[in-house]
Amino acid sequence: MLSLFVLTPSTASASTRGRKQRPLTRAELKKAEARLAEMGYEPGRVDGVINDDTRKALIVFQKWEDRKITGQLNRSEFEAIMSADAPRARDSGYRHAEVD
């Protein structure tokens, strides 16, 4: 008797479901801080250390980009920061954008 099994790839294997994302490196943290500073979010010192200033800048970024407000810098937020454009005032005549 001959049996034939057909295996099809799935979008996520059982071994990768629920797996945590790789944490950001210090170099990536510095890149994110530098990008936040470049866009005007004022994350404080660009040193790869997440402090209160970095968290505040991240929260403002998350509000402006209409993202879930967590204040946490994970891989998803890193990618969003790296691909974001600097905020622009919605009304002409202003050089800044305000986020409540």
Backbone as ProteinMPNN parsed JSONL, in Angstrom:
{"seq_chain_A": "MLSLFVLTPSTASASTRGRKQRPLTRAELKKAEARLAEMGYEPGRVDGVINDDTRKALIVFQKWEDRKITGQLNRSEFEAIMSADAPRARDSGYRHAEVD", "coords_chain_A": {"N_chain_A": [[0.844, -1.168, 0.0], [0.587, 2.181, -0.844], [1.097, 5.378, 0.37], [0.372, 8.787, 0.042], [1.443, 11.895, 1.016], [0.711, 15.254, 1.134], [2.261, 18.198, 1.716], [1.61, 21.467, 2.589], [2.739, 24.821, 2.599], [2.225, 26.966, 5.383], [1.076, 30.165, 6.568], [2.2, 30.79, 9.012], [4.191, 28.777, 10.892], [3.71, 26.246, 13.414], [5.805, 26.441, 15.191], [6.628, 29.089, 15.022], [4.509, 30.662, 15.672], [3.339, 32.989, 17.99], [5.884, 33.563, 18.795], [8.244, 35.743, 20.198], [9.295, 38.918, 18.963], [12.565, 39.741, 17.76], [14.558, 41.52, 20.012], [15.293, 45.06, 19.94], [18.486, 46.3, 19.009], [21.116, 48.165, 20.641], [22.223, 49.924, 18.82], [20.12, 50.145, 16.993], [18.218, 51.329, 18.641], [19.463, 53.802, 19.013], [19.359, 54.733, 16.372], [16.589, 55.011, 16.068], [16.059, 56.976, 18.012], [17.577, 59.062, 16.922], [16.219, 59.471, 14.523], [13.697, 60.245, 15.492], [14.471, 62.66, 16.685], [15.356, 64.04, 14.412], [12.948, 64.392, 13.112], [11.761, 66.193, 14.78], [10.687, 65.498, 17.276], [11.973, 65.613, 19.699], [13.574, 63.662, 21.482], [15.442, 63.786, 23.487], [18.758, 63.062, 24.633], [20.628, 61.341, 22.182], [21.396, 58.294, 22.605], [20.878, 55.631, 22.705], [19.611, 54.758, 24.938], [16.613, 54.247, 26.504], [14.748, 56.631, 27.937], [12.789, 58.88, 30.033], [12.407, 61.157, 28.374], [12.69, 60.043, 25.831], [10.528, 58.263, 25.823], [8.374, 60.066, 26.03], [8.661, 61.438, 23.59], [8.204, 59.301, 21.872], [5.533, 58.693, 22.503], [4.255, 61.029, 21.605], [4.862, 60.8, 18.891], [3.452, 58.414, 18.344], [0.829, 59.288, 18.831], [0.559, 61.284, 16.85], [0.854, 59.792, 14.523], [-1.353, 58.228, 14.684], [-1.257, 55.761, 16.013], [-1.32, 52.914, 18.229], [-1.074, 53.948, 21.537], [1.569, 53.426, 23.458], [4.091, 54.001, 24.413], [6.187, 52.351, 24.25], [9.1, 51.114, 22.717], [9.289, 49.024, 20.273], [9.976, 46.511, 17.766], [8.036, 46.908, 15.747], [7.271, 49.593, 16.169], [9.744, 50.774, 15.749], [10.135, 50.284, 12.985], [8.022, 51.816, 11.993], [8.793, 54.394, 12.801], [11.171, 54.695, 11.36], [10.227, 54.799, 8.765], [8.552, 56.945, 8.657], [7.308, 60.241, 7.866], [8.286, 63.576, 8.711], [6.244, 65.448, 10.967], [3.858, 67.812, 9.761], [2.509, 71.072, 9.898], [-1.002, 71.422, 9.858], [-2.381, 73.642, 9.078], [-1.587, 76.426, 7.06], [1.143, 78.773, 7.462], [2.261, 78.185, 9.877], [5.096, 76.968, 11.676], [5.264, 74.698, 13.097], [3.84, 71.678, 14.463], [1.164, 70.826, 16.523], [0.435, 68.484, 19.06], [-2.03, 67.048, 20.962]], "CA_chain_A": [[0.0, 0.0, 0.0], [1.364, 3.399, -1.004], [0.409, 6.564, 0.888], [0.932, 10.042, -0.443], [1.155, 13.032, 1.882], [1.026, 16.532, 0.516], [2.465, 19.242, 2.715], [1.523, 22.815, 2.034], [3.252, 25.809, 3.56], [1.239, 27.848, 6.015], [1.612, 31.51, 6.779], [3.031, 30.758, 10.217], [4.278, 27.422, 11.408], [3.414, 26.134, 14.845], [6.975, 26.838, 15.977], [6.843, 30.538, 14.995], [3.346, 31.368, 16.223], [3.516, 33.441, 19.353], [7.288, 33.842, 19.091], [8.524, 37.161, 20.392], [10.191, 39.524, 17.993], [13.925, 39.98, 18.213], [14.642, 42.853, 20.62], [16.114, 46.055, 19.244], [19.859, 46.465, 19.489], [21.384, 49.542, 21.076], [22.421, 50.707, 17.599], [18.788, 50.429, 16.456], [17.615, 52.315, 19.542], [20.065, 55.099, 18.679], [18.806, 55.149, 15.08], [15.218, 55.459, 16.304], [16.143, 58.267, 18.708], [18.079, 60.055, 15.966], [15.137, 59.756, 13.575], [12.708, 61.038, 16.222], [15.042, 64.007, 16.817], [15.362, 64.63, 13.071], [11.567, 64.768, 12.781], [11.325, 67.247, 15.69], [9.976, 64.985, 18.45], [12.802, 65.915, 20.875], [13.697, 62.504, 22.373], [16.554, 63.94, 24.418], [20.078, 62.613, 24.186], [20.628, 60.178, 21.301], [22.425, 57.436, 23.195], [20.438, 54.24, 22.724], [19.006, 54.467, 26.241], [15.231, 54.727, 26.524], [14.458, 57.322, 29.197], [11.494, 59.578, 30.011], [12.328, 62.017, 27.191], [12.464, 59.17, 24.673], [9.15, 57.763, 25.921], [7.472, 61.179, 25.697], [8.768, 61.642, 22.141], [7.553, 58.161, 21.238], [4.093, 58.854, 22.685], [3.815, 62.083, 20.683], [4.925, 60.18, 17.57], [2.342, 57.47, 18.231], [-0.406, 60.075, 18.707], [0.532, 61.958, 15.548], [0.706, 58.77, 13.485], [-2.582, 57.499, 14.981], [-0.878, 54.406, 16.392], [-1.649, 52.569, 19.612], [-0.185, 54.702, 22.416], [2.164, 52.525, 24.447], [5.358, 54.514, 24.928], [7.163, 51.264, 24.151], [9.801, 51.075, 21.442], [9.516, 47.651, 19.833], [10.355, 46.422, 16.351], [6.985, 47.513, 14.939], [7.398, 51.048, 16.306], [11.004, 51.132, 15.091], [9.889, 50.322, 11.54], [7.146, 52.96, 11.731], [9.611, 55.601, 12.957], [12.153, 54.777, 10.282], [9.574, 55.061, 7.481], [7.631, 58.083, 8.805], [7.673, 61.6, 7.462], [8.185, 64.543, 9.801], [4.915, 66.071, 11.006], [3.72, 69.14, 9.157], [1.329, 71.796, 10.37], [-2.147, 71.224, 8.964], [-2.755, 74.959, 8.588], [-0.418, 77.158, 6.573], [1.564, 79.894, 8.281], [2.855, 77.709, 11.117], [6.317, 76.18, 11.489], [5.239, 73.56, 14.008], [2.587, 70.943, 14.581], [0.866, 70.557, 17.937], [-0.271, 67.233, 19.327], [-2.609, 67.104, 22.297]], "C_chain_A": [[0.893, 1.236, 0.0], [0.526, 4.574, -0.508], [1.12, 7.798, 0.387], [0.485, 11.163, 0.491], [1.58, 14.297, 1.159], [1.114, 17.565, 1.622], [2.393, 20.588, 2.027], [2.04, 23.794, 3.058], [2.113, 26.634, 4.132], [1.883, 29.2, 6.242], [2.486, 31.582, 8.019], [3.032, 29.334, 10.749], [3.995, 27.421, 12.902], [4.586, 26.612, 15.691], [7.194, 28.343, 16.002], [5.648, 31.312, 15.531], [3.625, 31.763, 17.66], [4.956, 33.743, 19.725], [7.495, 35.344, 19.214], [9.471, 37.654, 19.308], [11.565, 39.725, 18.618], [13.996, 41.385, 18.807], [15.544, 43.784, 19.803], [17.505, 46.109, 19.856], [20.048, 47.909, 19.938], [21.597, 50.447, 19.865], [21.067, 51.072, 16.973], [18.054, 51.443, 17.331], [18.153, 53.706, 19.244], [19.524, 55.622, 17.353], [17.394, 55.68, 15.251], [15.21, 56.818, 16.997], [16.59, 59.371, 17.746], [16.992, 60.453, 14.979], [14.036, 60.577, 14.248], [13.19, 62.483, 16.363], [14.999, 64.741, 15.478], [13.968, 65.117, 12.675], [10.996, 65.806, 13.742], [10.608, 66.778, 16.94], [10.748, 65.155, 19.759], [12.903, 64.752, 21.871], [14.798, 62.631, 23.418], [17.85, 63.45, 23.794], [19.962, 61.34, 23.338], [21.761, 59.264, 21.754], [22.035, 55.959, 23.245], [19.853, 53.801, 24.046], [17.606, 55.076, 26.247], [14.935, 55.308, 27.905], [13.114, 58.041, 29.068], [11.342, 60.459, 28.775], [12.045, 61.192, 25.938], [11.023, 58.671, 24.668], [8.144, 58.851, 25.547], [7.472, 61.434, 24.192], [8.047, 60.52, 21.395], [6.032, 58.26, 21.354], [3.544, 59.927, 21.746], [3.819, 61.545, 19.256], [3.73, 59.25, 17.362], [1.007, 58.197, 18.091], [-0.521, 60.669, 17.313], [0.263, 60.962, 14.426], [-0.539, 57.908, 13.678], [-2.301, 56.01, 15.226], [-1.339, 54.148, 17.825], [-0.61, 53.235, 20.522], [0.302, 53.793, 23.535], [3.393, 53.122, 25.114], [6.46, 53.47, 24.891], [7.787, 51.256, 22.755], [10.124, 49.622, 21.114], [9.839, 47.662, 18.34], [9.312, 47.079, 15.445], [7.068, 49.047, 14.984], [8.673, 51.545, 15.624], [10.79, 51.272, 13.584], [9.019, 51.519, 11.177], [7.928, 54.273, 11.81], [10.534, 55.771, 11.76], [11.511, 55.109, 8.937], [8.654, 56.284, 7.515], [8.209, 59.37, 8.217], [7.528, 62.502, 8.681], [6.79, 65.161, 9.789], [4.943, 67.466, 10.393], [2.445, 69.775, 9.698], [0.195, 71.631, 9.363], [-2.646, 72.542, 8.383], [-1.495, 75.683, 8.152], [-0.094, 78.323, 7.513], [2.186, 79.485, 9.605], [4.089, 76.882, 10.8], [6.348, 74.966, 12.412], [3.87, 72.887, 13.96], [2.368, 70.639, 16.044], [0.057, 69.277, 18.064], [-0.756, 67.303, 20.756], [-2.39, 65.79, 22.983]], "O_chain_A": [[1.851, 1.313, 0.769], [-0.621, 4.743, -0.921], [2.349, 7.833, 0.322], [-0.709, 11.351, 0.724], [2.691, 14.382, 0.636], [0.159, 17.779, 2.369], [3.039, 20.814, 1.004], [1.811, 23.625, 4.255], [1.152, 26.957, 3.433], [3.099, 29.349, 6.12], [3.429, 32.372, 8.059], [1.976, 28.764, 11.021], [4.036, 28.46, 13.562], [4.386, 27.132, 16.789], [7.872, 28.846, 16.898], [5.766, 32.504, 15.817], [4.096, 30.948, 18.454], [5.227, 34.139, 20.858], [6.97, 36.118, 18.413], [10.321, 36.917, 18.809], [11.704, 39.86, 19.834], [13.545, 42.343, 18.179], [16.434, 43.339, 19.079], [17.672, 45.979, 21.069], [19.222, 48.771, 19.639], [21.196, 51.611, 19.883], [20.894, 52.186, 16.479], [17.351, 52.314, 16.82], [17.398, 54.678, 19.223], [19.259, 56.817, 17.219], [17.035, 56.691, 14.646], [14.447, 57.707, 16.618], [16.045, 60.474, 17.759], [16.854, 61.628, 14.636], [13.499, 61.504, 13.641], [12.413, 63.42, 16.182], [14.649, 65.92, 15.419], [13.827, 66.128, 11.988], [9.867, 66.26, 13.553], [9.97, 67.588, 17.612], [10.21, 64.861, 20.827], [12.377, 64.843, 22.98], [15.06, 61.682, 24.157], [18.001, 63.432, 22.573], [19.285, 60.387, 23.723], [22.915, 59.425, 21.355], [22.783, 55.134, 23.77], [19.621, 52.612, 24.263], [17.439, 56.275, 26.022], [14.878, 54.588, 28.902], [12.387, 57.829, 28.098], [10.263, 60.507, 28.184], [11.253, 61.597, 25.087], [10.372, 58.66, 23.623], [7.177, 58.588, 24.832], [6.416, 61.624, 23.588], [7.362, 60.767, 20.403], [5.319, 57.942, 20.402], [2.478, 59.747, 21.157], [2.887, 61.802, 18.493], [3.075, 59.298, 16.321], [0.147, 57.771, 17.32], [-1.567, 60.572, 16.671], [-0.474, 61.263, 13.486], [-0.76, 56.962, 12.922], [-3.002, 55.132, 14.723], [-1.705, 55.08, 18.542], [0.592, 53.098, 20.298], [-0.453, 53.438, 24.441], [3.705, 52.785, 26.256], [7.542, 53.682, 25.439], [7.09, 51.374, 21.748], [11.102, 49.062, 21.609], [9.958, 48.728, 17.736], [9.674, 47.74, 14.472], [6.947, 49.71, 13.955], [8.679, 52.605, 14.999], [11.212, 52.258, 12.98], [9.256, 52.169, 10.158], [7.742, 55.16, 10.977], [10.66, 56.867, 11.215], [12.181, 55.645, 8.055], [8.041, 56.62, 6.502], [9.422, 59.542, 8.096], [6.734, 62.219, 9.578], [6.216, 65.376, 8.721], [5.931, 68.193, 10.5], [1.44, 69.1, 9.924], [0.417, 71.695, 8.154], [-3.263, 72.559, 7.318], [-0.453, 75.569, 8.797], [-0.953, 78.793, 8.259], [2.599, 80.345, 10.383], [4.134, 76.181, 9.789], [7.366, 74.279, 12.494], [2.887, 73.455, 13.483], [3.301, 70.234, 16.737], [-0.868, 69.019, 17.295], [0.024, 67.588, 21.666], [-2.803, 65.615, 24.13]]}, "name": "protein", "num_of_chains": 1, "seq": "MLSLFVLTPSTASASTRGRKQRPLTRAELKKAEARLAEMGYEPGRVDGVINDDTRKALIVFQKWEDRKITGQLNRSEFEAIMSADAPRARDSGYRHAEVD"}
